[in-house]
């Protein structure tokens, strides 16, 4: 009875498996189009088919047929490429351009290092006021003299009253280092901001291309299936069939290139802002996708070039650093000159002596210190500071000329891109009108659904190209604003 039961179960399983063949996988979707799907023809029919394409070089065609494009791990799950209605719903998580910039300001290690350098400068500035606090010292002595041991202990205190080259001057010198550290932080922020603006808008463009890439895949697949059917019915010659294969292979390569580009952009954005955000909605991952947003209606503008020169002179941080250095060297020059003037301080000492007899000694008074001759050390230091001041002034002049050239170059590039953008706007409107006509023909049944999807892909590509031109113009404008020091 048990044997009969197992025989019936075996027959049931065999019938079920035979009636449900295994379906194709994504691997089949990404095979080059010349490969014949499994289950359609046996090996003998495949060989005859390949030889019919090129009977003189069967091996060459066989290698070409079996060659498949490289597919990265987790590349475009099938259910996310078949159509927008099958993809996961759009994530509500968003990241604005300003949020990305603020994240970088908080987390970028280079900015944190500059902040730490500023803290060191502040501590050094505080130490310059220490001479105005009481200076206390203590000493103890023990020695042998005439076969007897003598000991003494002393404590002394001094208080600086006034010095012409005193802590007030060293404090002002140290304050300039604090100011330069602040300007260095702001300058680093400007550089990081420009880098984030460039990468953020590039990533945004790639996100905008997602729908076009999906439609390209679907349209290419449908077009190829239609061409393959025509070829099998001998309605398509060999040359057109090979062209269809090449076109499909190129489109698949475009899809894969897009996946690589958005992956690189995602990693670069993570490096810049110090936080990981998934921006690829087509990748096979379980993490929440972040939608990048910014003011898409913004259009770049242009003002007279003199306006940008004035902004740069007022806002460039490297110019401010030069100004602080010039002031610092001027203070140093005067400081070394003042060291030839006296300083006034109070002092007091108490000493306890212990020998054959013990006694105490104490004294207090007013002390005036005046360096009469120091071998011209302060004079040489003064001249060195003056020379560094002149050197920095010349460097500032050179920097101003360099900034002028930088602004002129950025201004000319922006003007060129704005003119190109205005020209592309005309072509953009023309393409929009053509797409609307194609849509009307579809509703009237004058074009097929496949042809409309191809036209839709073309229109999406035009939209993307126009957005690309617009973003390029905006980045040229941001480069010009960066050259001006990002004025508030």
Residue pairs with C-beta under 8 A, 6 or more apart in sequence:
21 39
24 37
24 38
25 78
26 76
26 77
26 78
27 68
27 71
28 37
28 38
29 78
29 81
29 221
30 68
30 69
30 71
30 75
30 252
31 68
32 64
32 65
32 67
32 68
32 69
32 245
32 248
32 249
32 252
33 224
33 228
33 244
33 245
33 248
33 249
34 61
34 64
34 65
34 245
35 65
35 66
35 68
36 46
36 49
41 49
47 58
50 58
50 61
50 62
50 65
51 58
53 61
53 238
53 241
53 242
54 60
54 61
69 249
69 252
69 253
69 256
70 256
71 256
72 256
72 259
72 260
74 283
74 284
74 285
75 256
75 259
75 284
76 217
76 255
76 259
76 282
76 283
76 284
77 282
77 284
79 86
79 87
80 86
80 87
80 88
80 214
80 281
80 282
80 284
81 214
81 217
81 218
81 282
82 218
83 214
83 218
84 211
84 214
87 214
87 281
88 281
90 281
90 289
90 291
91 281
91 288
91 289
91 290
91 291
93 288
93 289
93 290
93 291
94 290
94 291
94 292
94 293
95 277
95 290
95 291
95 292
95 293
96 292
96 293
96 294
97 196
97 197
97 200
97 201
97 292
97 293
97 294
100 196
100 200
100 269
100 272
100 273
101 192
101 193
101 196
101 197
103 273
103 274
103 275
104 111
104 192
104 193
104 196
104 272
104 273
104 274
105 111
105 189
105 192
106 274
107 273
107 274
107 275
108 192
108 272
108 273
108 274
109 274
110 188
110 192
111 185
111 188
111 189
111 192
114 181
114 184
114 185
114 188
115 185
117 181
117 184
118 178
118 181
118 182
118 185
121 174
121 177
121 178
121 180
121 181
122 178
124 174
124 177
125 171
125 174
125 175
125 177
125 178
128 167
128 170
128 171
128 173
128 174
129 167
129 171
130 167
131 160
131 163
131 166
131 167
132 160
132 166
132 167
134 157
134 158
134 159
135 157
135 158
135 159
135 160
136 155
136 156
136 157
137 155
137 156
137 157
138 153
138 154
138 155
138 156
139 153
139 154
139 155
139 156
140 151
140 152
140 153
140 154
141 151
141 152
141 153
142 149
142 150
142 151
143 149
143 150
144 150
148 355
148 356
149 355
150 353
150 354
150 355
151 353
151 354
151 355
152 351
152 352
152 353
152 354
153 351
153 352
154 349
154 350
154 351
154 352
155 349
155 350
156 347
156 348
156 349
156 350
157 347
157 348
157 349
158 345
158 346
158 347
158 348
158 367
159 345
159 346
159 347
160 166
160 167
160 343
160 344
160 345
161 344
161 345
161 346
162 343
162 344
163 342
163 343
163 344
164 338
164 339
164 341
164 342
164 343
165 335
165 336
165 338
165 339
165 341
165 343
166 343
169 331
169 334
169 335
169 338
170 335
172 331
173 328
173 331
173 332
173 335
176 324
176 325
176 327
176 328
176 331
177 328
179 320
179 324
180 321
180 324
180 325
183 317
183 318
183 320
183 321
183 324
184 317
184 321
186 317
187 317
187 318
187 321
190 317
190 482
190 485
190 486
191 482
192 272
193 482
193 486
194 478
194 479
194 482
195 272
196 269
196 272
196 273
197 475
197 478
198 475
198 478
199 265
199 268
199 269
199 272
200 269
200 292
200 294
201 294
201 471
201 474
201 475
202 265
202 471
203 262
203 265
203 266
203 269
203 279
203 292
204 292
204 293
204 294
204 471
205 464
205 467
205 468
205 471
206 258
206 261
206 262
206 265
206 279
207 262
207 279
207 281
207 291
207 292
208 464
208 467
209 258
209 464
210 281
210 282
211 460
212 457
212 460
212 461
212 464
213 254
213 255
213 258
213 282
214 282
215 453
215 456
215 457
215 460
216 251
216 254
216 255
216 457
217 251
217 252
217 255
218 453
219 450
219 453
219 454
219 457
220 247
220 248
220 251
220 252
221 248
222 450
222 453
223 244
223 247
223 248
223 450
223 454
224 244
224 245
224 247
224 248
226 450
227 236
227 240
227 241
227 244
228 241
228 244
230 236
231 241
231 244
236 244
259 280
259 282
259 283
262 279
262 280
263 280
263 283
265 279
266 277
266 278
266 279
266 280
269 277
269 279
270 276
270 277
277 290
278 285
278 287
278 288
278 289
278 290
279 289
279 290
279 292
280 289
281 289
298 474
299 470
300 414
300 417
300 418
300 421
300 473
300 474
300 476
300 477
301 477
302 411
302 414
302 415
302 418
302 477
305 407
305 408
305 411
308 407
308 411
308 480
308 483
308 484
309 404
309 407
311 484
311 485
311 487
312 319
312 403
312 404
312 407
312 483
312 484
312 485
313 319
313 400
314 485
314 487
315 484
315 485
315 486
315 487
316 403
316 484
316 485
317 485
318 399
319 396
319 399
319 400
319 403
322 392
322 395
322 396
322 399
323 396
325 392
326 389
326 392
326 393
326 396
329 385
329 386
329 388
329 389
329 392
330 385
330 389
332 381
332 382
332 385
333 382
333 385
333 386
333 389
335 385
336 378
336 379
336 381
336 382
336 385
337 378
337 382
339 371
339 374
339 378
340 371
340 378
341 370
342 368
342 369
342 370
343 368
343 369
343 370
344 366
344 367
344 368
345 366
345 367
345 369
346 364
346 365
346 366
346 367
347 364
347 365
347 366
347 367
348 362
348 363
348 364
348 365
349 361
349 362
349 363
349 364
350 360
350 361
350 362
351 360
351 361
351 362
352 358
352 360
352 361
353 359
353 360
353 361
371 378
403 483
406 483
407 480
407 483
407 484
410 476
410 479
410 480
410 483
411 480
413 476
413 479
413 480
414 473
414 476
414 477
414 479
414 480
417 469
417 472
417 473
417 476
418 473
420 469
420 473
421 469
421 470
421 473
424 465
424 466
424 469
425 466
427 462
428 462
428 463
428 466
431 458
431 459
431 462
432 459
432 462
434 455
434 459
435 455
435 456
435 458
435 459
438 447
438 452
438 455
439 452
441 447
442 449
442 452
447 455
481 487
